Amino acid sequence: MGRTKDKIKATSKSELAHQYGIHYNTLRVWLKRLPDLELAASQRILTPKQLEKISTHLGSPLFNFYF
């Protein structure tokens, strides 16, 4: 039986900070330290590919961002 992978929706930085239970500024510091995360300074919405890289390095957030 094949099982399809849940899709990740694009998420804003502020929503991701809320999911991790941290302040937005803390998330910004964490994101700056992640290797290979191509992120523009003015980018507000994180792509599914970026979210996968973030969860690989930081672990899953408190609230699941798979819908």
N, C-alpha and C positions, 0 to 999 in steps of 0.2 A: 504494500500500500504506500503510495507516494504522499508525501506531506508537503504542502506549499509553505514557503517561508513568509512570515508576516511582513508586510511592507511598513517601512518607516516613513512617516510624514515629515515634511520640512517643518522646522520649529524655530521660533524666535529665541534669541539669546536669553531674554528675560523669562520666557516660559521654561527653558532648560534650567536656568538658575532655580526657578521655583520647584522643578521636578527633583533637583538635587538637594533642595532645602538649604540653599546658600544665597548670599547676597549677590546681586548682579556684578558688582565690582570684583568679588572673589572669583566668580566664573571667568571674568575677563583676564585676570592674572593667570588662572589655571590654563586657559586656552593659549595664552602667549607662550607657555612653557611646553606645549605639546609639539613633538617633532612631526614633520610632514603634514601639518594641518595648514592647508592653503586658505587663509582667511584674510579678507580685506578689512582694513580698519573701520570702514563705514558699513560693512555688511551686517545687516540686522537678522536676516533669516539664514539658518543653517540648513544646508542640503542634507538629504539622507546619507550620502557618502561621508560627509563631514561628521554627522551624528554617529555613524558606525565607528569611525576613527576615535572619536571622543569616548564612546562607551568602551572601546577596547583598552584605552589607557586609564580611564577613570572608573570603570565599572558601570554597572547599571544604575540609573538614578533611582531615587526612592519611589517615584511614580513611573510606571512604564510608559514609554512614548510610542509603543506599538498600538495602533487602533484598529 
